[in-house]
Amino acid sequence: METTTYRSEGEAGEGMRMQQEQAMVEVEKKQMKVMVAIDESEESFHALKWALDHLFFFMPSSSSSAGGVAAAEAELTQNQEHGMVILVHVQQPFHYYIAPAGPVDYATPLVLESVRKSQEENSTILMARALKLCKERQVRAEAMILNGEPKEMICEATEQINPTILVVGSRCLSKIKRAFLGSVSDYCAHHAKCPILIVKPQK
């Protein structure tokens, strides 16, 4: 009898420990905000897909499977609230130059307005594509479109939003391009006020 009682208490203790660990996991999920930097490159969308596949892997529990489709859908809806993706796209400022003695003024208001509209349309298309990927994987997502220097604005956004992690794609620039253009991922790795994950492109 004593042995039986001891086993019962051991199982109860083990069950309590598992419940505590599960509660800790639930808290971490609720706090998870994954910020993903999106631009025109396929590397940024590869980084988004990687984040969706590896950071959001909610699986229905056995109880949901036993309860049928309705229970599984209810649990999936609950899981969506445990984490979210924040998509950030930065529109770079338009650098224009006026020819000192040229017959054409390239900085006319009409040209500037045309460039601005083109940037807005491009940003809308990019974010729509990114949001569609999140929706297909049933992950809650929000989109932000900022204006300025991308690497600086991304870091400023991490300070304001305080995400759990920042995910950026790497273009693997050559040494010459890296020296002249700089690397957004390198800059964010040194200046972002949160953990950062740099996803390398597929080979």
C-alpha positions in Angstrom: 0.0 0.0 0.0 2.8 2.4 0.9 4.4 1.7 -2.5 1.2 2.4 -4.3 0.7 5.7 -2.4 4.2 6.8 -3.1 3.7 6.2 -6.9 0.5 8.2 -6.8 2.3 11.1 -5.2 5.1 10.9 -7.7 2.8 10.9 -10.6 1.0 13.9 -9.1 4.3 15.7 -8.7 5.3 14.9 -12.2 1.9 16.2 -13.5 2.3 19.4 -11.5 5.8 19.9 -13.0 4.6 19.4 -16.5 1.7 21.9 -15.9 4.2 24.5 -14.7 6.4 24.0 -17.7 3.4 24.2 -20.0 2.4 27.5 -18.3 5.8 28.9 -18.8 5.7 28.0 -22.5 2.2 29.7 -22.8 3.6 32.9 -21.3 6.5 32.9 -23.7 4.1 32.4 -26.7 1.9 35.2 -25.6 4.8 37.6 -25.4 6.3 36.5 -28.8 6.5 39.3 -31.3 8.6 38.5 -34.4 9.6 41.6 -36.4 10.6 40.8 -40.0 12.2 43.3 -42.3 10.8 43.2 -45.8 12.2 44.8 -49.0 12.2 44.1 -52.7 14.7 41.2 -52.5 13.7 37.6 -52.5 16.1 37.1 -49.5 13.8 39.1 -47.3 10.8 36.9 -48.3 13.0 33.8 -47.7 13.7 35.1 -44.2 9.9 35.6 -43.6 9.1 32.1 -44.8 11.9 30.7 -42.5 10.4 32.6 -39.5 6.9 31.3 -40.2 8.1 27.7 -40.6 10.4 27.6 -37.6 9.1 30.1 -35.1 5.4 29.4 -35.5 4.8 25.7 -35.3 1.6 25.4 -33.3 0.3 21.9 -33.4 -3.2 20.8 -32.2 -3.0 18.7 -29.0 -4.3 15.1 -28.7 -7.4 16.4 -27.0 -8.2 18.6 -30.0 -7.8 15.7 -32.3 -10.1 13.6 -30.3 -12.6 16.4 -30.1 -12.9 16.8 -33.8 -12.4 19.6 -36.3 -14.2 22.2 -34.2 -11.9 21.7 -31.2 -8.8 21.9 -33.4 -10.0 25.1 -35.0 -10.7 26.6 -31.6 -7.2 25.7 -30.4 -5.7 27.1 -33.6 -7.5 30.4 -33.1 -6.2 30.5 -29.5 -2.7 29.8 -30.8 -2.8 32.7 -33.2 -3.0 35.1 -30.2 0.1 33.6 -28.6 2.4 35.2 -31.2 2.4 37.6 -34.1 4.6 38.9 -37.0 5.3 42.5 -37.4 6.3 43.3 -41.0 8.4 46.4 -41.5 9.2 47.9 -44.9 11.2 51.1 -45.2 10.8 53.4 -48.2 14.1 55.0 -49.0 14.3 58.8 -49.6 14.5 59.8 -53.3 17.9 61.3 -54.0 17.6 63.6 -57.0 20.2 65.8 -58.6 19.8 69.0 -60.6 22.1 69.4 -63.6 24.0 72.7 -63.2 23.5 73.8 -66.8 21.2 71.2 -68.3 18.0 72.0 -70.2 15.8 69.7 -68.1 15.0 70.2 -64.4 14.9 66.6 -63.0 13.5 67.9 -59.6 10.2 69.1 -60.8 7.2 68.5 -58.5 5.6 66.3 -61.1 8.6 64.0 -61.1 8.8 63.9 -57.3 5.1 63.1 -57.0 5.4 60.4 -59.6 8.3 58.8 -57.7 6.4 59.0 -54.4 3.3 57.3 -55.9 5.5 54.6 -57.4 7.2 53.9 -54.1 3.8 53.7 -52.3 2.4 51.3 -54.9 5.5 49.1 -54.7 5.3 49.1 -50.9 1.7 48.1 -51.0 2.4 45.2 -53.3 5.3 44.0 -51.1 3.3 44.1 -47.9 0.3 42.4 -49.5 2.5 39.6 -50.6 4.1 39.3 -47.1 0.7 39.4 -45.4 -0.6 36.7 -47.7 2.2 34.4 -46.6 1.3 35.0 -43.0 -2.4 34.4 -43.6 -1.6 31.1 -45.5 0.2 29.9 -42.4 -2.5 31.2 -40.1 -0.2 33.6 -38.2 -1.5 36.9 -37.1 0.5 39.8 -38.7 0.6 43.6 -38.8 2.4 45.7 -41.4 4.4 49.0 -41.0 5.6 51.2 -43.8 8.3 53.7 -42.7 10.2 56.4 -44.6 14.0 57.0 -44.2 17.2 55.0 -44.3 16.3 51.3 -43.9 18.9 50.2 -41.5 18.3 53.2 -39.2 14.5 53.0 -39.3 14.5 49.3 -38.6 16.6 49.8 -35.5 14.4 52.7 -34.4 11.3 50.4 -34.9 12.8 47.8 -32.6 13.2 50.4 -29.9 9.6 51.5 -30.1 8.0 48.0 -30.5 10.4 46.0 -28.4 10.0 42.7 -30.4 11.0 39.3 -29.1 13.3 39.0 -32.1 14.2 40.7 -35.3 14.5 38.6 -38.5 16.3 40.0 -41.5 17.5 38.4 -44.7 21.1 38.4 -45.8 22.0 39.2 -49.4 25.6 38.0 -49.0 27.1 41.0 -50.7 30.6 40.9 -52.0 33.3 42.7 -50.1 33.3 45.7 -52.5 29.5 46.1 -52.4 29.5 45.7 -48.6 32.2 48.4 -48.4 30.3 50.9 -50.5 26.7 50.1 -49.8 26.9 48.7 -46.3 24.9 45.8 -45.0 21.5 46.3 -43.3 21.9 43.0 -41.5 25.3 43.9 -40.2 24.1 47.3 -39.0 21.1 45.8 -37.3 23.2 43.2 -35.7 25.3 45.9 -34.0 22.6 48.5 -33.3 19.2 46.8 -32.8 17.9 46.8 -29.2 16.7 43.2 -29.4 17.9 39.7 -30.4 18.4 39.4 -34.1 18.3 36.5 -36.5 20.0 36.8 -39.9 18.7 34.2 -42.4 21.1 33.4 -45.2 19.7 32.9 -48.7 19.1 29.5 -50.2 21.9 28.0 -52.2 
